[in-house]
Amino acid sequence: MKIEGLTAKELKEIAEKVVTVSTAVGVKLLRRQRKLSDLKISTKEAQGVVSNADVEAENFLIKNLKPLIEEAEFLAEESAFKTYGSKKDALKKYKEKKFVWIIDPLDGTTNYLNNMDYFGVCICLAYYGEPVLGIVHRPATNETYCAIKGKGAFLFNTHGKKTRLKLVTNKKRLKDSLLVTGFACEKGEVFNKEFSIFKNMMKKSRGIRRMGSAALDICLVSQGIFDSFWERGLSPWDVAAASLILEESGGVVTNYNGRAFHPFQETIVGSNESIHKQVLAVIKS
Ligand code: IPD
């Protein structure tokens, strides 16, 4: 893919710097998590919680990513609404911009605030709304998932060893698959629909996990640990980086209708190709 104003070499160099920044923010989050009682917790616009650890991490990311591409703007979980008033307006604006850093300093805030180790730092560079660089860092294990559009996906383990993520397509069936999902906090009809999908999927698969960080869930699909992930109502910062990682590892990412996915959509299904159609069929049923 040709990116106007950025060579492949420059993008690779940026990716390396972003990996370092994500690791640094992870260290800060872990340090803060050791003293949970010191954190100030409040509710955010979309139902859910936010702490000053999220806000500090976001400010750190913005400060360190800004010099990498001067003209890039930021769509960041804890500040996007403030700039544009509402989530809807913010998303409309950012979708059309040339370069946007879509960032979630802490995906899995509820886990984090309950002292669980399943949370991640998500950083995506989007070019006219399309992810071209995606990084998800898991502070607790010091693992980093990284993908560049068209160049594959990689995992850096705790010792910095780099492994290519390459999913194999086989004849696996849904009934032998382990799935993962989440529930964004909708109410009423949509919420009931999600539960009925959950029930149907439970009957048709080997099992389902609800872990609490959509970004890490999707990365674990790209590692072959889970076979598929689906959720309605997520925001671009939860899925932008991870969806590119899954696509670049050979997985398939669409919306609930099977159409090509982009981070500004309402629904997401990401799977090993072997079972993607079977998962979509259950969602539609
Ligand atoms: C949440 C997590 C969770 C998903 C929620 C998200 P946050 O992100 O990704 O898995 O089910 O919909 O809001 O709020 O903890 O950053």
Residues whose N, C-alpha, C, O or C-beta is under 5 A from the ligand:
A	BS01	IPD	G48 L106 D107 G108 T109 T110 G182 F183 A184 G212 S213 A214 A215 D238
